[in-house]
Each structure stands twice: as structure tokens, then as C-alpha cells.
Amino acid sequence: MPENDYEILIVDNKSTDNSIDIVNEMKKKFTNLRLIQNEKNLGRIQNWNISIEKAQGKYLIFLFANDLINEKNNIHELIQNL
């Protein structure tokens, strides 16, 4: 699936680890990746609301810190089934 057919949106809720560095490195590989950084930790629900507000697509798939998409539950298969 072409990258311009979907968006990867990461909303950082003022993380204190090296998440931003990792995402900035990933942006070199994924041109469809957008990063939004909150100025302060807004809490889970408000952060989700920002994600919904800023997303540009028709459908959303939320992935959280401990979520993983691997080859058995490939994101491309999920998107194609919409």
C-alpha cells in the first residue's frame, strides 16, 4: 500500500524518555509520519482527543505504548479490510 494512502500520526504526551528521538529517526524512513508534541502532559483522554482532532483520515487505529503490530496482524491487512 502506498504511503500516501495512509497517515501515521504520533502524538507525544510530553514523554520523558527518548521517544522523540526515535520518532524523528523513523520520519526519515516514513514520509507519511507526523509528530505532534504536547507542551505538557495532558492526561490520556485529552491526548486521545488531540489525536482524533489532528488525524486527517476517515478511520483511526489507536496504538498505545505496549501495542505491537507484527506480520501476523499486519497494519496493511487491517487497512485493506476497511
N, CA, C and O atoms as CSV, one atom per row, in Angstrom:
chain,resi,resn,atom,element,x,y,z
A,1,MET,N,N,0.846,-1.170,0.000
A,1,MET,CA,C,0.000,0.000,0.000
A,1,MET,C,C,0.896,1.240,0.000
A,1,MET,O,O,1.807,1.350,0.820
A,2,PRO,N,N,0.639,2.158,-0.906
A,2,PRO,CA,C,1.460,3.374,-0.968
A,2,PRO,C,C,1.331,4.217,0.301
A,2,PRO,O,O,0.254,4.318,0.889
A,3,GLU,N,N,2.443,4.815,0.706
A,3,GLU,CA,C,2.451,5.606,1.935
A,3,GLU,C,C,1.491,6.782,1.891
A,3,GLU,O,O,0.982,7.207,2.928
A,4,ASN,N,N,1.240,7.310,0.707
A,4,ASN,CA,C,0.344,8.468,0.639
A,4,ASN,C,C,-1.119,8.074,0.795
A,4,ASN,O,O,-1.990,8.944,0.781
A,5,ASP,N,N,-1.408,6.785,0.943
A,5,ASP,CA,C,-2.779,6.319,1.167
A,5,ASP,C,C,-3.153,6.289,2.647
A,5,ASP,O,O,-4.319,6.086,2.984
A,6,TYR,N,N,-2.190,6.485,3.522
A,6,TYR,CA,C,-2.486,6.481,4.955
A,6,TYR,C,C,-1.488,7.378,5.683
A,6,TYR,O,O,-0.435,7.734,5.155
A,7,GLU,N,N,-1.850,7.722,6.885
A,7,GLU,CA,C,-1.042,8.619,7.703
A,7,GLU,C,C,-0.650,7.901,8.996
A,7,GLU,O,O,-1.444,7.160,9.574
A,8,ILE,N,N,0.559,8.130,9.427
A,8,ILE,CA,C,0.995,7.677,10.743
A,8,ILE,C,C,1.111,8.932,11.600
A,8,ILE,O,O,1.953,9.793,11.345
A,9,LEU,N,N,0.271,9.026,12.601
A,9,LEU,CA,C,0.246,10.194,13.471
A,9,LEU,C,C,0.681,9.776,14.872
A,9,LEU,O,O,0.077,8.896,15.485
A,10,ILE,N,N,1.715,10.404,15.359
A,10,ILE,CA,C,2.185,10.140,16.713
A,10,ILE,C,C,1.996,11.414,17.517
A,10,ILE,O,O,2.523,12.471,17.168
A,11,VAL,N,N,1.234,11.298,18.601
A,11,VAL,CA,C,1.018,12.427,19.495
A,11,VAL,C,C,1.762,12.120,20.787
A,11,VAL,O,O,1.367,11.241,21.554
A,12,ASP,N,N,2.834,12.851,21.012
A,12,ASP,CA,C,3.664,12.637,22.191
A,12,ASP,C,C,3.125,13.477,23.342
A,12,ASP,O,O,3.007,14.697,23.237
A,13,ASN,N,N,2.805,12.808,24.430
A,13,ASN,CA,C,2.184,13.454,25.584
A,13,ASN,C,C,3.241,13.856,26.615
A,13,ASN,O,O,3.152,13.520,27.796
A,14,LYS,N,N,4.246,14.591,26.119
A,14,LYS,CA,C,5.357,15.088,26.953
A,14,LYS,C,C,6.132,13.931,27.586
A,14,LYS,O,O,6.338,13.882,28.799
A,15,SER,N,N,6.555,13.002,26.724
A,15,SER,CA,C,7.322,11.857,27.213
A,15,SER,C,C,8.651,12.319,27.804
A,15,SER,O,O,9.172,13.377,27.452
A,16,THR,N,N,9.177,11.515,28.695
A,16,THR,CA,C,10.434,11.853,29.363
A,16,THR,C,C,11.571,10.920,28.958
A,16,THR,O,O,12.678,11.009,29.489
A,17,ASP,N,N,11.292,10.035,28.023
A,17,ASP,CA,C,12.332,9.127,27.546
A,17,ASP,C,C,12.838,9.628,26.187
A,17,ASP,O,O,12.708,10.812,25.878
A,18,ASN,N,N,13.397,8.758,25.401
A,18,ASN,CA,C,13.935,9.159,24.100
A,18,ASN,C,C,12.953,8.907,22.955
A,18,ASN,O,O,13.371,8.699,21.817
A,19,SER,N,N,11.671,8.925,23.246
A,19,SER,CA,C,10.652,8.669,22.222
A,19,SER,C,C,10.758,9.629,21.045
A,19,SER,O,O,10.660,9.207,19.893
A,20,ILE,N,N,10.955,10.903,21.317
A,20,ILE,CA,C,11.023,11.908,20.256
A,20,ILE,C,C,12.189,11.620,19.321
A,20,ILE,O,O,12.046,11.739,18.104
A,21,ASP,N,N,13.325,11.249,19.862
A,21,ASP,CA,C,14.484,10.908,19.029
A,21,ASP,C,C,14.170,9.724,18.126
A,21,ASP,O,O,14.536,9.718,16.951
A,22,ILE,N,N,13.498,8.731,18.672
A,22,ILE,CA,C,13.138,7.543,17.891
A,22,ILE,C,C,12.177,7.918,16.771
A,22,ILE,O,O,12.352,7.488,15.631
A,23,VAL,N,N,11.168,8.715,17.090
A,23,VAL,CA,C,10.191,9.125,16.075
A,23,VAL,C,C,10.867,9.967,14.997
A,23,VAL,O,O,10.602,9.770,13.811
A,24,ASN,N,N,11.721,10.888,15.379
A,24,ASN,CA,C,12.420,11.708,14.382
A,24,ASN,C,C,13.284,10.855,13.469
A,24,ASN,O,O,13.419,11.158,12.283
A,25,GLU,N,N,13.859,9.812,13.996
A,25,GLU,CA,C,14.626,8.881,13.162
A,25,GLU,C,C,13.684,8.124,12.216
A,25,GLU,O,O,14.009,7.917,11.047
A,26,MET,N,N,12.531,7.718,12.719
A,26,MET,CA,C,11.552,7.000,11.895
A,26,MET,C,C,11.008,7.884,10.772
A,26,MET,O,O,10.651,7.381,9.707
A,27,LYS,N,N,10.942,9.192,11.002
A,27,LYS,CA,C,10.435,10.111,9.982
A,27,LYS,C,C,11.303,10.101,8.728
A,27,LYS,O,O,10.827,10.433,7.643
A,28,LYS,N,N,12.563,9.725,8.867
A,28,LYS,CA,C,13.451,9.622,7.709
A,28,LYS,C,C,13.015,8.491,6.789
A,28,LYS,O,O,13.208,8.563,5.576
A,29,LYS,N,N,12.433,7.458,7.360
A,29,LYS,CA,C,12.003,6.281,6.593
A,29,LYS,C,C,10.548,6.392,6.145
A,29,LYS,O,O,10.199,5.941,5.054
A,30,PHE,N,N,9.703,6.989,6.977
A,30,PHE,CA,C,8.271,7.064,6.693
A,30,PHE,C,C,7.875,8.516,6.446
A,30,PHE,O,O,7.721,9.297,7.385
A,31,THR,N,N,7.713,8.865,5.184
A,31,THR,CA,C,7.378,10.250,4.836
A,31,THR,C,C,5.950,10.610,5.222
A,31,THR,O,O,5.597,11.789,5.243
A,32,ASN,N,N,5.138,9.630,5.521
A,32,ASN,CA,C,3.746,9.866,5.909
A,32,ASN,C,C,3.573,9.928,7.426
A,32,ASN,O,O,2.449,9.863,7.924
A,33,LEU,N,N,4.663,10.051,8.150
A,33,LEU,CA,C,4.622,10.102,9.611
A,33,LEU,C,C,4.610,11.562,10.068
A,33,LEU,O,O,5.451,12.362,9.659
A,34,ARG,N,N,3.645,11.887,10.921
A,34,ARG,CA,C,3.566,13.226,11.519
A,34,ARG,C,C,3.700,13.100,13.027
A,34,ARG,O,O,3.156,12.182,13.641
A,35,LEU,N,N,4.421,14.023,13.604
A,35,LEU,CA,C,4.626,14.051,15.051
A,35,LEU,C,C,4.026,15.327,15.619
A,35,LEU,O,O,4.309,16.427,15.145
A,36,ILE,N,N,3.203,15.166,16.629
A,36,ILE,CA,C,2.664,16.291,17.381
A,36,ILE,C,C,3.165,16.131,18.810
A,36,ILE,O,O,3.003,15.074,19.418
A,37,GLN,N,N,3.769,17.178,19.337
A,37,GLN,CA,C,4.311,17.136,20.695
A,37,GLN,C,C,3.502,18.064,21.597
A,37,GLN,O,O,3.411,19.266,21.348
A,38,ASN,N,N,2.926,17.500,22.630
A,38,ASN,CA,C,2.224,18.319,23.614
A,38,ASN,C,C,3.245,19.075,24.456
A,38,ASN,O,O,4.303,18.541,24.789
A,39,GLU,N,N,2.924,20.318,24.797
A,39,GLU,CA,C,3.824,21.132,25.619
A,39,GLU,C,C,3.862,20.651,27.066
A,39,GLU,O,O,4.843,20.875,27.776
A,40,LYS,N,N,2.784,19.984,27.502
A,40,LYS,CA,C,2.745,19.399,28.837
A,40,LYS,C,C,1.934,18.114,28.752
A,40,LYS,O,O,1.191,17.905,27.793
A,41,ASN,N,N,2.077,17.258,29.752
A,41,ASN,CA,C,1.305,16.024,29.790
A,41,ASN,C,C,-0.151,16.382,30.068
A,41,ASN,O,O,-0.477,16.958,31.106
A,42,LEU,N,N,-1.014,16.032,29.127
A,42,LEU,CA,C,-2.423,16.404,29.208
A,42,LEU,C,C,-3.300,15.309,29.785
A,42,LEU,O,O,-4.501,15.508,29.966
A,43,GLY,N,N,-2.721,14.166,30.074
A,43,GLY,CA,C,-3.523,13.028,30.504
A,43,GLY,C,C,-3.969,12.228,29.293
A,43,GLY,O,O,-3.967,12.717,28.163
A,44,ARG,N,N,-4.346,11.005,29.555
A,44,ARG,CA,C,-4.661,10.062,28.483
A,44,ARG,C,C,-5.836,10.511,27.611
A,44,ARG,O,O,-5.721,10.527,26.386
A,45,ILE,N,N,-6.948,10.871,28.218
A,45,ILE,CA,C,-8.154,11.175,27.446
A,45,ILE,C,C,-7.964,12.409,26.575
A,45,ILE,O,O,-8.322,12.389,25.398
A,46,GLN,N,N,-7.416,13.469,27.122
A,46,GLN,CA,C,-7.209,14.677,26.326
A,46,GLN,C,C,-6.201,14.423,25.208
A,46,GLN,O,O,-6.335,14.978,24.117
A,47,ASN,N,N,-5.203,13.598,25.467
A,47,ASN,CA,C,-4.246,13.243,24.425
A,47,ASN,C,C,-4.935,12.477,23.295
A,47,ASN,O,O,-4.644,12.713,22.123
A,48,TRP,N,N,-5.842,11.565,23.636
A,48,TRP,CA,C,-6.605,10.846,22.607
A,48,TRP,C,C,-7.455,11.818,21.802
A,48,TRP,O,O,-7.548,11.704,20.580
A,49,ASN,N,N,-8.075,12.775,22.489
A,49,ASN,CA,C,-8.905,13.756,21.789
A,49,ASN,C,C,-8.084,14.579,20.805
A,49,ASN,O,O,-8.558,14.894,19.714
A,50,ILE,N,N,-6.869,14.926,21.177
A,50,ILE,CA,C,-5.988,15.641,20.252
A,50,ILE,C,C,-5.679,14.760,19.049
A,50,ILE,O,O,-5.653,15.241,17.916
A,51,SER,N,N,-5.449,13.488,19.287
A,51,SER,CA,C,-5.187,12.552,18.187
A,51,SER,C,C,-6.350,12.528,17.208
A,51,SER,O,O,-6.149,12.569,15.994
A,52,ILE,N,N,-7.554,12.462,17.732
A,52,ILE,CA,C,-8.748,12.436,16.880
A,52,ILE,C,C,-8.876,13.743,16.114
A,52,ILE,O,O,-9.174,13.741,14.919
A,53,GLU,N,N,-8.654,14.841,16.788
A,53,GLU,CA,C,-8.783,16.161,16.171
A,53,GLU,C,C,-7.760,16.386,15.058
A,53,GLU,O,O,-8.083,16.985,14.033
A,54,LYS,N,N,-6.547,15.916,15.251
A,54,LYS,CA,C,-5.458,16.175,14.304
A,54,LYS,C,C,-5.374,15.153,13.175
A,54,LYS,O,O,-4.760,15.424,12.143
A,55,ALA,N,N,-5.976,13.997,13.357
A,55,ALA,CA,C,-5.929,12.965,12.315
A,55,ALA,C,C,-6.638,13.463,11.064
A,55,ALA,O,O,-7.659,14.146,11.148
A,56,GLN,N,N,-6.094,13.121,9.914
A,56,GLN,CA,C,-6.637,13.600,8.654
A,56,GLN,C,C,-7.423,12.542,7.894
A,56,GLN,O,O,-8.040,12.845,6.873
A,57,GLY,N,N,-7.407,11.322,8.371
A,57,GLY,CA,C,-8.071,10.245,7.656
A,57,GLY,C,C,-9.504,10.023,8.095
A,57,GLY,O,O,-10.005,10.673,9.014
A,58,LYS,N,N,-10.147,9.097,7.421
A,58,LYS,CA,C,-11.533,8.748,7.722
A,58,LYS,C,C,-11.619,7.763,8.889
A,58,LYS,O,O,-12.579,7.795,9.659
A,59,TYR,N,N,-10.621,6.893,9.023
A,59,TYR,CA,C,-10.602,5.872,10.063
A,59,TYR,C,C,-9.368,6.059,10.942
A,59,TYR,O,O,-8.347,6.587,10.503
A,60,LEU,N,N,-9.486,5.616,12.189
A,60,LEU,CA,C,-8.362,5.675,13.126
A,60,LEU,C,C,-8.101,4.298,13.711
A,60,LEU,O,O,-9.029,3.538,13.990
A,61,ILE,N,N,-6.854,3.997,13.890
A,61,ILE,CA,C,-6.444,2.821,14.640
A,61,ILE,C,C,-5.514,3.337,15.728
A,61,ILE,O,O,-4.442,3.868,15.437
A,62,PHE,N,N,-5.921,3.183,16.970
A,62,PHE,CA,C,-5.088,3.637,18.080
A,62,PHE,C,C,-4.117,2.535,18.482
A,62,PHE,O,O,-4.508,1.381,18.654
A,63,LEU,N,N,-2.865,2.898,18.627
A,63,LEU,CA,C,-1.851,2.009,19.181
A,63,LEU,C,C,-1.246,2.721,20.378
A,63,LEU,O,O,-0.941,3.912,20.310
A,64,PHE,N,N,-1.075,2.008,21.451
A,64,PHE,CA,C,-0.560,2.603,22.668
A,64,PHE,C,C,0.829,2.061,22.972
A,64,PHE,O,O,1.352,1.234,22.225
A,65,ALA,N,N,1.419,2.516,24.050
A,65,ALA,CA,C,2.823,2.240,24.359
A,65,ALA,C,C,3.182,0.756,24.295
A,65,ALA,O,O,4.275,0.414,23.843
A,66,ASN,N,N,2.310,-0.110,24.726
A,66,ASN,CA,C,2.633,-1.538,24.767
A,66,ASN,C,C,2.063,-2.323,23.598
A,66,ASN,O,O,2.158,-3.551,23.577
A,67,ASP,N,N,1.475,-1.645,22.631
A,67,ASP,CA,C,0.895,-2.321,21.476
A,67,ASP,C,C,1.962,-2.611,20.431
A,67,ASP,O,O,2.966,-1.907,20.319
A,68,LEU,N,N,1.712,-3.668,19.672
A,68,LEU,CA,C,2.645,-4.082,18.638
A,68,LEU,C,C,1.850,-4.619,17.464
A,68,LEU,O,O,0.920,-5.407,17.637
A,69,ILE,N,N,2.215,-4.196,16.290
A,69,ILE,CA,C,1.662,-4.806,15.081
A,69,ILE,C,C,2.808,-5.564,14.443
A,69,ILE,O,O,3.837,-4.988,14.091
A,70,ASN,N,N,2.616,-6.860,14.300
A,70,ASN,CA,C,3.648,-7.676,13.685
A,70,ASN,C,C,3.117,-8.256,12.380
A,70,ASN,O,O,2.042,-7.868,11.922
A,71,GLU,N,N,3.845,-9.161,11.793
A,71,GLU,CA,C,3.446,-9.709,10.499
A,71,GLU,C,C,2.132,-10.470,10.560
A,71,GLU,O,O,1.433,-10.563,9.551
A,72,LYS,N,N,1.777,-11.017,11.717
A,72,LYS,CA,C,0.535,-11.784,11.821
A,72,LYS,C,C,-0.692,-10.884,11.897
A,72,LYS,O,O,-1.781,-11.300,11.501
A,73,ASN,N,N,-0.540,-9.675,12.391
A,73,ASN,CA,C,-1.666,-8.734,12.402
A,73,ASN,C,C,-1.217,-7.434,11.749
A,73,ASN,O,O,-1.223,-6.365,12.360
A,74,ASN,N,N,-0.835,-7.563,10.509
A,74,ASN,CA,C,-0.240,-6.502,9.716
A,74,ASN,C,C,-1.187,-5.324,9.531
A,74,ASN,O,O,-2.360,-5.517,9.214
A,75,ILE,N,N,-0.691,-4.116,9.726
A,75,ILE,CA,C,-1.498,-2.904,9.581
A,75,ILE,C,C,-2.064,-2.780,8.168
A,75,ILE,O,O,-3.175,-2.282,7.989
A,76,HIS,N,N,-1.321,-3.220,7.180
A,76,HIS,CA,C,-1.802,-3.133,5.801
A,76,HIS,C,C,-3.044,-3.998,5.588
A,76,HIS,O,O,-3.963,-3.601,4.872
A,77,GLU,N,N,-3.073,-5.176,6.207
A,77,GLU,CA,C,-4.266,-6.022,6.116
A,77,GLU,C,C,-5.454,-5.356,6.777
A,77,GLU,O,O,-6.566,-5.402,6.251
A,78,LEU,N,N,-5.230,-4.738,7.922
A,78,LEU,CA,C,-6.315,-4.033,8.601
A,78,LEU,C,C,-6.877,-2.927,7.718
A,78,LEU,O,O,-8.093,-2.783,7.594
A,79,ILE,N,N,-6.006,-2.159,7.114
A,79,ILE,CA,C,-6.436,-1.042,6.270
A,79,ILE,C,C,-7.180,-1.550,5.041
A,79,ILE,O,O,-8.213,-0.991,4.674
A,80,GLN,N,N,-6.678,-2.586,4.407
A,80,GLN,CA,C,-7.311,-3.103,3.194
A,80,GLN,C,C,-8.701,-3.652,3.464
A,80,GLN,O,O,-9.540,-3.667,2.564
A,81,ASN,N,N,-8.961,-4.102,4.678
A,81,ASN,CA,C,-10.272,-4.651,5.008
A,81,ASN,C,C,-11.302,-3.584,5.350
A,81,ASN,O,O,-12.470,-3.907,5.567
A,82,LEU,N,N,-10.895,-2.332,5.402
A,82,LEU,CA,C,-11.857,-1.267,5.697
A,82,LEU,C,C,-12.734,-1.058,4.514
A,82,LEU,O,O,-13.619,-0.204,4.544
